[in-house]
Amino acid sequence: MKRHVVAIGQGLALGLLALADIVLIALSLVTAMLTGLGMIFVFTPTIRLIRRRTMLARELTGRWLGTPVAPSYLPPPPPPRPQPDGWYRHERQLYKTPRWPEWNNRWKWLFTDPATWRDGLWLFLNPVAGTFLLLPFAVAGCFLAAPWYPNPVATPAAAVAALATVIAMPWLLRGYGWWNHLLLSPTARSVLAGRVQRLDRVRLEAADSQAAELRRIERDLHDGAQARLVAMGMTLGAVEELMDRDPAAAKALLAKVREASSTALTELRGLVRGIHPPVLAERGLGDAVRALALDSPMKVTVTVDLKTRPESPVESAAYFSISELLTNAARHGGAERVWIDISRQDRTLRVTVTDDGSGGADPSRGSGLRGIERRLAAFDGVLAISSPPGGPTTAIIDLPDALTWSEPETKVPMPRWKLVVVGLGWGLGWLPLFPQGLVTMVAKLAGADAFSWFLALYLPGPWQWPMIVFNILLGLGMYGAALALPIAHARRHSMTENTIRSLKLDR
């Protein structure tokens, strides 16, 4: 009863919303006419309004009707980038500011997105579909008005119709949810197009990040090790001139050269560690993060629960993301303690970094956090930040499909009785099936006089056919048991292994 009452309330709300869409339809028609006359500036706000309405429909469909509907829109275009001369190009036009290129890209994105036109089709047809949700209320109105009519059949018929529509309300809502899912859910083509656009954006961001990293390495080499090596060469030239005239001064210069070489070697090691730490390549992510924690001025607790190593690029992305989070905790959050947990969730590598800093971290304002998101995006990774003012700050990194099962599969032998049954089935199943079963049946049908080894034919007449059928079934049963027992044992063992793995992951 409660379910039907809730369904009636939900149907009334969705039906009234569907009727209210008529106003938005009228606005869309006016926008279409104005856009056709050249006033395309009204197109973008109207489409945004329609998308808000369809997003509300998706949310209500998932929350009330139990049919989740994911957004089907293509990713928004990236912000325009200036050329080397500072101008912004859009197709064949140049602009001084990014305002108009961004507006043109957004307008083109909204106009060419197939989901925009599916939203429009849903908007125009939704008042018709939503009318069916108001059908029970119309029938109930007929029931209330029936006593005023002289026809004695009107009241019972209206009562039965009202009761039937109320009972059918959950199914009407289910059909309405299917209707919303049909037009508002993403198609395979839109999913693929969104995936391609996202990969293109990730590729550009990865190329920019790689170029910036190369510039950083070049700058560090030029300002650090290269300058020291040049100074060492000049100092060694001075040593050659002073070797005969002033050996003591030459020895002092050689000592400075030794110090400079040691400093240059330290800088080169630091540079290599910034590219790909040797401990990460040799010992894995857990030990590399522990080494990172030892160098941190904060008190860092590291917990690692990994039985397999992810691929080297994934390890590198996770390591440098953790390094950036530690830097942010010390520099911006003023944290004193940090907890790092590295674990697996099925095949997902999960890293949780929690600090007791002041909080307030916002990826939209911090270039470091945006850099982490760009680094993780190349592997479909996700960064989730919870940083209320006053702390604590918790950052969760998820890298899907980064881990695989490497536990060796242990073969559990079958019990002895099953082995005996399998052996007897394959070894002796032919005996009752063929000579005592099928061949005896053929001999019986042919009216053979010589009974030979046909044991069933030695029995009295009423017992011959039952014995033949019994032998055939016995042979088939023996072969079936010999075939089915190993398959069932392997399947049961596989289910047990999966259960054990899921229990380990839950822990």
C-alpha positions in Angstrom: 0.0 0.0 0.0 2.8 2.4 0.9 4.5 1.6 -2.4 1.4 2.6 -4.4 0.9 5.8 -2.3 4.5 6.8 -3.0 4.1 6.0 -6.7 1.0 8.1 -6.9 2.9 11.1 -5.4 5.8 10.6 -7.7 3.6 10.2 -10.8 1.7 13.4 -9.9 5.0 15.4 -9.6 6.5 14.0 -12.8 3.2 14.5 -14.7 3.0 18.2 -13.6 6.6 18.7 -14.6 5.9 17.2 -18.0 3.0 19.7 -18.5 5.2 22.5 -17.4 7.6 21.6 -20.2 5.1 23.2 -22.6 6.5 26.6 -21.5 10.0 25.5 -22.2 8.9 24.2 -25.6 7.4 27.6 -26.5 10.7 29.3 -25.4 12.6 26.8 -27.6 10.5 27.6 -30.7 11.1 31.4 -30.2 14.8 30.7 -29.8 14.9 28.7 -33.0 13.2 31.5 -34.9 15.5 34.2 -33.5 18.6 32.0 -34.2 17.4 31.6 -37.8 17.3 35.4 -38.0 20.9 35.6 -37.0 20.6 36.2 -33.2 22.6 33.2 -32.3 23.5 34.7 -28.9 20.1 33.4 -27.6 20.9 29.8 -28.5 23.4 29.1 -25.8 21.4 30.1 -22.8 18.3 28.3 -24.0 20.3 25.1 -24.5 21.7 25.4 -21.1 18.2 25.8 -19.7 17.1 22.7 -21.5 20.0 20.7 -20.3 19.2 21.7 -16.7 15.7 20.4 -17.2 16.9 17.1 -18.7 19.5 16.7 -15.9 16.7 17.1 -13.4 14.8 14.4 -15.3 17.8 12.1 -15.2 18.2 12.7 -11.5 14.5 12.0 -10.7 14.5 8.9 -13.0 17.4 7.4 -11.1 16.2 8.5 -7.6 12.5 7.7 -7.9 12.1 5.2 -10.7 15.3 3.2 -10.1 16.5 3.6 -13.6 19.9 5.4 -13.6 20.4 7.6 -16.6 24.0 8.9 -17.2 24.5 12.2 -18.9 25.2 11.8 -22.6 27.0 15.1 -23.4 30.3 15.4 -25.1 33.1 16.9 -23.0 33.3 20.7 -23.2 36.0 22.1 -25.4 39.3 23.1 -23.8 40.0 26.8 -23.2 41.7 28.5 -26.2 45.4 28.8 -26.1 47.4 31.8 -27.3 49.8 31.6 -30.2 53.4 32.5 -29.7 52.5 36.1 -30.7 49.8 36.3 -28.0 46.8 36.2 -30.4 44.1 33.6 -30.3 43.0 31.8 -33.4 39.6 30.4 -34.2 39.5 28.8 -37.6 40.7 31.7 -39.9 40.1 34.6 -37.5 42.5 36.1 -35.0 41.4 37.6 -31.7 43.3 39.6 -29.0 41.4 38.0 -26.1 40.1 34.5 -25.6 36.5 35.6 -25.1 35.2 35.2 -28.6 37.1 32.0 -29.5 35.8 30.5 -26.3 32.3 31.6 -27.1 32.5 30.2 -30.6 33.9 26.9 -29.4 31.1 26.6 -26.8 28.4 27.5 -29.3 29.8 24.9 -31.8 30.0 22.3 -29.1 26.4 22.8 -28.1 25.2 22.8 -31.7 27.1 19.8 -32.9 26.5 17.6 -29.9 23.9 14.9 -30.8 22.7 14.9 -27.2 21.5 18.5 -27.6 19.0 17.3 -30.3 18.0 14.2 -28.3 17.2 16.5 -25.4 15.1 18.6 -27.7 13.2 15.6 -29.0 12.6 14.4 -25.4 11.4 17.9 -24.4 8.8 18.0 -27.3 7.5 14.5 -26.6 7.7 14.5 -22.8 4.3 16.3 -22.3 2.7 13.5 -24.2 4.4 10.7 -22.2 3.9 12.6 -18.9 0.1 12.7 -19.6 -0.1 9.0 -19.0 1.1 9.6 -15.4 -1.9 11.8 -14.8 -4.3 9.2 -16.1 -5.1 7.8 -12.7 -6.0 11.2 -11.4 -8.3 11.8 -14.4 -10.0 8.4 -13.7 -10.3 9.3 -10.0 -12.0 12.5 -11.0 -14.5 10.5 -13.1 -15.1 8.3 -10.0 -15.8 11.4 -7.9 -18.1 12.8 -10.5 -20.0 9.6 -11.2 -22.5 9.9 -8.3 -23.9 13.0 -10.0 -25.0 11.0 -13.1 -28.3 9.1 -13.2 -26.6 6.0 -14.7 -26.4 3.4 -11.9 -23.5 1.6 -13.7 -21.3 4.8 -13.8 -20.2 4.7 -10.1 -19.1 1.1 -9.9 -17.3 1.3 -13.3 -15.5 4.4 -12.3 -14.5 2.9 -9.0 -13.1 -0.2 -10.7 -11.2 1.9 -13.3 -9.8 4.2 -10.6 -8.6 1.2 -8.5 -7.1 -0.4 -11.6 -5.1 2.7 -12.5 -3.9 3.2 -9.0 -2.7 -0.4 -8.9 -1.0 0.1 -12.2 0.8 3.3 -11.2 4.1 1.6 -10.4 4.1 0.0 -13.9 3.3 3.4 -15.4 6.3 4.9 -13.6 8.5 2.0 -14.8 7.4 2.7 -18.4 8.1 6.4 -18.0 11.6 5.5 -16.7 12.2 3.3 -19.7 11.1 6.3 -21.9 13.5 8.6 -20.2 16.3 6.1 -20.5 15.6 5.6 -24.2 16.2 9.2 -25.1 18.3 10.7 -22.3 20.9 7.9 -21.9 24.1 8.0 -23.8 24.3 6.0 -27.0 27.3 3.9 -27.9 28.4 6.4 -30.5 28.2 9.3 -28.1 30.2 7.3 -25.5 32.8 6.5 -28.1 33.0 10.2 -29.3 33.3 11.4 -25.7 36.0 8.9 -25.1 37.9 10.0 -28.2 37.7 13.7 -27.2 38.8 12.9 -23.7 41.8 11.0 -25.0 42.7 13.9 -27.4 42.6 16.3 -24.5 44.6 14.0 -22.3 47.1 13.5 -25.1 47.5 17.3 -25.5 47.9 17.7 -21.7 50.4 14.9 -21.6 52.4 16.5 -24.4 52.4 19.9 -22.7 53.4 18.3 -19.4 56.2 16.4 -21.1 57.4 19.5 -22.9 57.4 21.4 -19.6 59.3 18.6 -17.9 61.9 18.6 -20.7 62.3 22.4 -20.3 62.7 21.9 -16.5 65.4 19.3 -17.0 67.2 21.5 -19.6 67.0 24.5 -17.2 68.3 22.5 -14.3 71.2 21.0 -16.3 72.1 24.5 -17.7 71.9 26.3 -14.4 73.3 23.5 -12.3 75.6 20.6 -13.5 76.5 22.2 -16.8 77.7 25.5 -15.1 79.7 23.5 -12.6 81.3 21.4 -15.2 82.3 24.5 -17.2 83.8 26.0 -14.0 85.6 22.8 -13.3 87.2 22.9 -16.8 88.3 26.5 -16.3 89.7 25.6 -12.9 91.6 22.6 -14.4 93.1 25.0 -17.0 94.3 27.2 -14.2 95.8 24.2 -12.4 97.8 23.3 -15.5 99.4 26.8 -15.5 100.1 26.8 -11.8 101.4 23.3 -11.6 105.1 24.3 -12.2 105.1 27.8 -10.7 102.9 27.4 -7.6 102.2 23.7 -6.7 100.4 24.7 -3.4 97.9 26.9 -5.2 97.4 24.1 -7.8 96.6 21.7 -5.0 94.1 24.1 -3.5 92.4 24.5 -6.9 92.3 20.7 -7.3 90.5 20.4 -3.9 87.9 22.9 -5.2 87.5 20.9 -8.4 86.9 17.8 -6.2 84.2 19.6 -4.2 82.6 21.0 -7.4 82.5 17.5 -8.9 80.9 16.1 -5.8 78.3 18.8 -5.9 77.6 18.3 -9.6 77.2 14.6 -9.0 74.7 15.3 -6.2 72.7 17.6 -8.5 72.7 15.0 -11.3 71.5 12.3 -8.8 68.7 14.7 -7.7 67.8 15.4 -11.3 67.6 11.6 -12.1 65.6 11.1 -8.9 63.1 13.7 -10.2 62.8 11.9 -13.5 62.4 8.3 -12.2 63.8 7.5 -8.8 66.1 4.4 -8.8 64.5 3.1 -5.6 61.1 3.1 -7.5 62.5 1.0 -10.3 64.3 -1.4 -8.0 62.1 -1.7 -5.0 58.6 -0.7 -6.1 56.1 1.9 -5.0 55.9 1.0 -1.3 59.7 1.3 -0.6 59.9 4.4 -2.8 57.2 6.2 -0.8 58.9 5.1 2.5 62.1 6.7 1.2 60.1 9.8 0.3 58.7 9.8 3.8 62.1 9.7 5.4 63.2 12.8 3.5 60.0 14.7 4.6 60.1 17.2 7.4 56.8 15.9 8.6 56.1 12.7 10.5 54.8 10.4 7.8 53.2 7.0 8.4 53.1 4.7 5.4 50.9 1.6 5.1 51.3 -0.6 2.0 49.1 -3.6 1.1 50.1 -4.6 -2.4 51.0 -8.1 -3.5 51.8 -7.2 -7.1 53.5 -4.3 -8.7 51.7 -2.1 -11.2 53.2 -1.1 -14.5 56.1 1.2 -14.4 54.3 4.3 -15.8 51.4 3.8 -13.3 54.0 3.5 -10.4 55.7 6.7 -11.6 52.4 8.6 -11.8 51.3 7.4 -8.3 54.8 8.2 -6.8 55.0 11.7 -8.1 51.3 12.4 -7.2 52.1 11.3 -3.6 55.2 13.5 -3.7 53.2 16.5 -4.8 50.6 15.9 -2.1 53.3 15.7 0.6 54.8 19.0 -0.7 51.4 20.7 -0.6 50.7 19.4 3.0 54.0 20.8 4.2 54.1 24.1 2.2 50.4 25.2 2.2 48.7 23.2 4.9 51.3 23.5 7.6 50.8 19.8 8.5 52.8 18.0 11.1 51.6 14.5 10.5 50.7 12.6 7.3 49.2 9.2 6.9 49.7 7.4 3.5 47.8 4.2 2.7 48.5 2.3 -0.5 46.1 -0.6 -1.1 44.2 -2.4 -3.8 40.5 -2.4 -4.4 39.9 -5.3 -6.8 42.1 -4.3 -9.7 42.2 -0.6 -8.7 45.3 0.9 -7.1 44.1 3.2 -4.3 46.3 5.7 -2.5 44.9 7.7 0.4 46.9 10.6 1.8 45.6 12.3 5.0 47.2 15.2 6.8 46.4 17.3 9.9 47.0 20.6 8.2 44.8 23.6 8.0 42.7 22.3 5.0 41.1 24.5 2.3 42.8 22.7 -0.6 40.9 23.4 -3.9 42.0 21.7 -7.2 40.4 24.6 -9.1 42.9 27.1 -7.5 46.0 25.0 -7.0 48.3 24.3 -10.0 49.8 21.4 -8.2 46.5 19.6 -7.7 45.6 20.3 -11.3 49.0 18.8 -12.3 48.2 15.7 -10.4 44.8 15.4 -12.2 46.5 15.8 -15.5 49.1 13.2 -14.6 46.4 10.7 -13.5 44.1 11.4 -16.5 46.5 9.6 -18.8 45.7 6.3 -16.9 42.0 7.1 -16.3 42.9 7.9 -12.8 40.8 10.1 -10.4 41.7 12.4 -7.7 39.2 13.1 -4.9 39.9 15.9 -2.4 38.1 16.4 1.0 39.6 19.5 2.6 37.3 21.5 4.8 38.6 24.7 6.4 40.6 23.8 9.5 41.4 20.3 8.2 42.0 17.5 8.0 42.7 17.1 4.3 42.2 13.7 2.7 43.2 13.0 -0.9 42.2 9.7 -2.6 43.8 8.6 -5.8 42.2 5.7 -7.8 44.0 4.2 -10.7 41.7 1.6 -12.3 42.9 -1.6 -13.9 46.4 -1.0 -12.5 46.7 -4.3 -10.8 46.2 -7.9 -11.8 45.9 -11.1 -9.9 49.3 -12.8 -9.5 48.4 -15.4 -6.9 49.3 -18.9 -8.3 46.3 -21.0 -8.9 46.4 -24.0 -6.6 44.9 -27.2 -8.0 42.9 -29.1 -5.4 42.7 -32.8 -6.2 39.4 -34.5 -6.4 38.4 -36.9 -3.6 39.3 -40.5 -4.0 35.8 -41.7 -4.5 35.3 -39.2 -7.4 38.5 -40.4 -9.0 37.2 -44.0 -8.7 33.9 -43.0 -10.3 35.6 -41.2 -13.1 38.0 -44.1 -13.8 35.1 -46.6 -13.8 33.1 -44.4 -16.1 35.7 -44.0 -18.7 37.0 -47.6 -18.3 33.8 -49.6 -18.1 31.1 -47.3 -19.4 31.3 -48.8 -22.9 30.4 -52.3 -21.6 26.7 -51.7 -20.5 26.2 -49.0 -23.2 27.3 -50.8 -26.4 27.4 -54.7 -26.2 24.8 -55.0 -23.4 22.7 -52.0 -24.5 22.7 -50.7 -28.0 23.9 -53.8 -29.8 21.5 -56.0 -27.8 18.7 -53.6 -28.8 19.5 -54.0 -32.4 19.7 -57.8 -32.1 16.4 -57.8 -30.3 14.8 -55.8 -33.1 16.3 -58.0 -35.8 15.0 -61.2 -34.1 18.5 -62.8 -33.7 18.4 -66.5 -32.7 21.9 -66.6 -31.3 22.0 -64.8 -28.0 25.8 -64.8 -27.7 26.9 -62.3 -25.0 23.5 -60.5 -25.0 22.7 -61.1 -21.4 19.4 -59.4 -21.5 18.1 -61.9 -24.1 18.6 -64.7 -21.6 16.0 -63.2 -19.3 12.2 -63.9 -19.6 10.5 -62.0 -22.3 8.8 -59.3 -20.1 12.2 -58.4 -18.6 14.3 -58.1 -21.7 13.4 -54.6 -22.8 13.7 -53.1 -19.3 17.1 -54.7 -18.9 18.2 -53.3 -22.3 17.0 -49.8 -21.4 18.7 -50.1 -18.0 22.1 -51.0 -19.6 21.8 -48.1 -22.0 21.0 -45.7 -19.1 23.8 -47.2 -17.0 26.4 -46.7 -19.7 25.2 -43.1 -20.3 25.2 -42.4 -16.6 28.8 -43.7 -16.2 30.1 -41.6 -19.1 28.1 -38.6 -17.8 29.5 -38.9 -14.3 33.0 -39.3 -15.6 32.5 -36.1 -17.6 30.6 -34.0 -15.1 32.5 -34.7 -11.9 35.7 -32.9 -13.0 33.8 -30.0 -14.4 31.8 -29.5 -11.2 34.9 -29.8 -9.1 36.8 -27.2 -11.1 33.8 -24.8 -11.0 33.4 -25.2 -7.2 37.1 -24.6 -6.7 37.0 -21.5 -8.8 34.0 -20.1 -6.8 35.9 -20.8 -3.6 39.0 -18.9 -4.9 36.8 -16.0 -5.9 35.2 -15.9 -2.5 38.5 -16.0 -0.7 39.8 -13.1 -2.9 36.7 -11.0 -2.2 37.1 -11.6 1.5 40.7 -10.5 1.3 39.7 -7.3 -0.5 37.0 -6.6 2.0 39.6 -6.7 4.8 
